[in-house]
Amino acid sequence: MWKKVAATLIGLACLAVIFALGLFFGAGVKRFLPSGPATLSTATILTRVQSLNQLVTVKYVLEKVVDVQDAKWYGENRVLLVAHGVAKGGIDLSRLKAEDFHVEGKSISVKLPKATVTDVYLDDNRTQVLERSTGIMRVFDKDLEQNARREAVEDLRSAALQDGILKDAEERGKAQLSNLFFQLGFTQVEFR
């Protein structure tokens, strides 16, 4: 009987030691294991380099609420998006030709191309979906948010044009180029 009690006590002691070692080493190993989801990444490959001859002179920061609904007789899918975007305007200097410049002494006359909207995009860090709903008899439409984002970009482009981005881009472009020509030694600058 003493042998059974001693064997049981030794068995319990061994289990306690194994449990304690498991806790000790488990906590130690846990430090070396990643705490979040694993991210696998490949090397970044440069596929193209393009020259940009744009003098970007103005940036508009715009916000817009976009509500895209796809209603059918059997239910509605909807996305309500607060779009925070940027529209940039400037002058495409690649359209300048030699005959667009006329230099006489310390005077220069330049025929500038018309200002254009050079870029419009959404700021993904500030753009947010306020509401997304899928009707009971509808399947989730994964493209609805992308459609809302595309619509937002087009609306932001239109708003920037209505707010005068082209006029601002042209005025600021003339001011920046005038400053450049003055630093190059010209005393009179004219834009046609």
C-alpha positions in Angstrom: 0.0 0.0 0.0 2.8 2.4 0.8 4.3 1.6 -2.5 1.0 2.6 -4.3 0.8 5.9 -2.3 4.5 6.6 -2.9 4.1 5.9 -6.7 1.0 8.1 -6.8 2.9 11.0 -5.0 5.9 10.6 -7.3 3.6 10.6 -10.4 1.8 13.7 -9.1 5.1 15.4 -8.4 6.4 14.5 -11.9 3.1 15.9 -13.4 3.5 19.1 -11.4 7.2 19.5 -12.6 6.2 18.8 -16.2 3.3 21.3 -15.9 5.6 24.0 -14.3 8.3 23.4 -17.0 5.6 23.7 -19.7 4.4 27.0 -18.3 8.0 28.3 -18.0 9.1 27.2 -21.5 5.7 28.0 -23.1 5.9 31.6 -21.9 9.5 31.8 -23.1 8.7 30.3 -26.5 5.7 32.7 -26.8 8.1 35.6 -26.9 9.6 34.3 -30.1 6.4 33.5 -31.9 4.7 36.3 -34.0 1.8 37.9 -32.2 -0.3 38.8 -35.2 -1.1 37.5 -38.6 1.9 36.5 -40.8 2.6 38.7 -43.8 4.4 37.2 -46.8 5.9 39.6 -49.3 7.8 39.3 -52.5 10.5 41.6 -53.8 9.3 44.9 -55.4 10.1 45.1 -59.0 10.4 48.4 -60.9 8.5 47.9 -64.1 8.7 51.3 -65.7 10.2 54.8 -65.3 8.4 57.7 -67.0 9.5 61.3 -67.4 7.0 63.8 -66.1 7.2 67.3 -67.5 4.5 68.7 -65.3 4.8 71.9 -63.3 2.2 71.1 -60.6 1.3 74.5 -59.1 -1.9 74.0 -57.0 -3.5 71.3 -54.8 -7.1 71.3 -53.8 -8.2 69.2 -50.8 -11.8 68.2 -51.2 -14.4 66.1 -49.3 -17.7 64.6 -50.6 -20.3 62.2 -49.4 -21.2 59.5 -52.0 -24.2 57.3 -51.6 -24.3 54.4 -54.1 -27.4 52.3 -54.1 -28.3 49.2 -56.2 -32.0 48.7 -55.6 -33.8 45.7 -57.1 -37.3 44.5 -56.4 -36.0 41.9 -54.1 -33.6 44.1 -52.0 -31.0 46.8 -52.0 -27.3 47.0 -51.7 -25.9 50.3 -50.4 -22.6 52.0 -49.6 -22.3 55.4 -47.9 -18.8 56.8 -48.4 -17.1 60.0 -47.1 -14.5 60.7 -49.8 -11.5 62.8 -48.9 -9.6 63.6 -52.0 -6.9 65.7 -53.6 -7.0 67.4 -57.0 -3.8 68.8 -58.5 -3.5 71.3 -61.3 -0.5 72.5 -63.3 1.1 73.1 -66.7 2.4 70.4 -69.0 5.9 71.7 -69.9 6.4 69.0 -72.5 4.1 70.9 -74.8 6.4 73.9 -74.9 8.3 74.3 -78.2 11.2 76.5 -79.2 8.9 78.9 -81.0 6.9 79.5 -77.8 9.9 81.5 -76.4 10.9 84.9 -77.6 14.0 86.5 -75.9 15.1 90.1 -76.6 17.9 91.2 -74.3 16.8 90.8 -70.7 13.1 90.4 -71.7 11.5 87.0 -72.3 8.0 86.3 -73.7 6.6 82.8 -73.3 3.4 81.2 -74.8 2.3 78.8 -72.1 0.2 75.8 -72.7 -3.2 75.8 -71.0 -3.3 74.5 -67.4 -4.7 71.1 -66.8 -5.9 68.9 -63.9 -2.8 66.7 -63.5 -4.1 64.3 -60.9 -7.2 63.4 -58.8 -7.1 60.7 -56.2 -8.7 59.7 -52.9 -6.7 59.8 -49.6 -7.3 56.3 -48.4 -6.3 57.1 -44.8 -9.1 59.7 -44.5 -11.7 58.2 -46.8 -14.1 56.0 -44.9 -17.2 53.9 -45.5 -19.9 55.1 -43.0 -22.5 52.5 -43.9 -22.6 49.3 -46.0 -25.8 47.3 -46.2 -26.9 44.2 -48.2 -30.5 43.4 -48.6 -31.9 40.2 -47.2 -32.3 38.5 -50.5 -29.2 40.0 -52.1 -25.6 38.8 -52.2 -22.8 41.1 -51.1 -21.6 43.2 -54.0 -17.8 43.5 -53.6 -17.7 46.1 -56.5 -20.1 48.6 -54.9 -17.5 50.3 -52.8 -15.1 50.6 -55.8 -17.9 52.1 -57.8 -18.5 54.6 -55.1 -14.8 55.5 -55.0 -14.7 55.9 -58.8 -17.7 58.1 -58.7 -16.2 60.2 -55.9 -13.0 60.8 -57.9 -15.0 62.0 -60.9 -17.1 64.2 -58.7 -14.0 65.6 -57.1 -12.5 66.4 -60.5 -15.7 68.2 -61.6 -15.8 70.1 -58.3 -12.2 71.2 -58.6 -12.9 72.4 -62.2 -16.0 74.3 -61.0 -14.0 75.9 -58.1 -11.4 77.3 -60.5 -8.4 74.9 -60.3 -7.4 75.7 -63.9 -7.3 79.5 -63.3 -5.4 79.0 -60.0 -2.9 76.6 -61.6 -2.3 79.0 -64.5 -1.8 82.0 -62.2 0.5 80.1 -59.8 2.4 78.6 -62.8 3.1 82.1 -64.2 4.2 83.3 -60.8 6.6 80.4 -60.3 8.0 80.6 -63.9 8.4 84.4 -63.5 10.4 83.9 -60.3 12.6 81.4 -62.1 13.2 83.7 -65.1 14.0 86.6 -62.8 16.5 84.4 -61.0 18.1 83.6 -64.4 18.7 87.3 -65.0 15.7 88.4 -67.0 14.2 91.8 -66.0 10.9 91.5 -67.9 8.7 88.4 -68.2 5.6 88.3 -70.3 3.2 85.3 -70.8 1.1 85.0 -73.9 
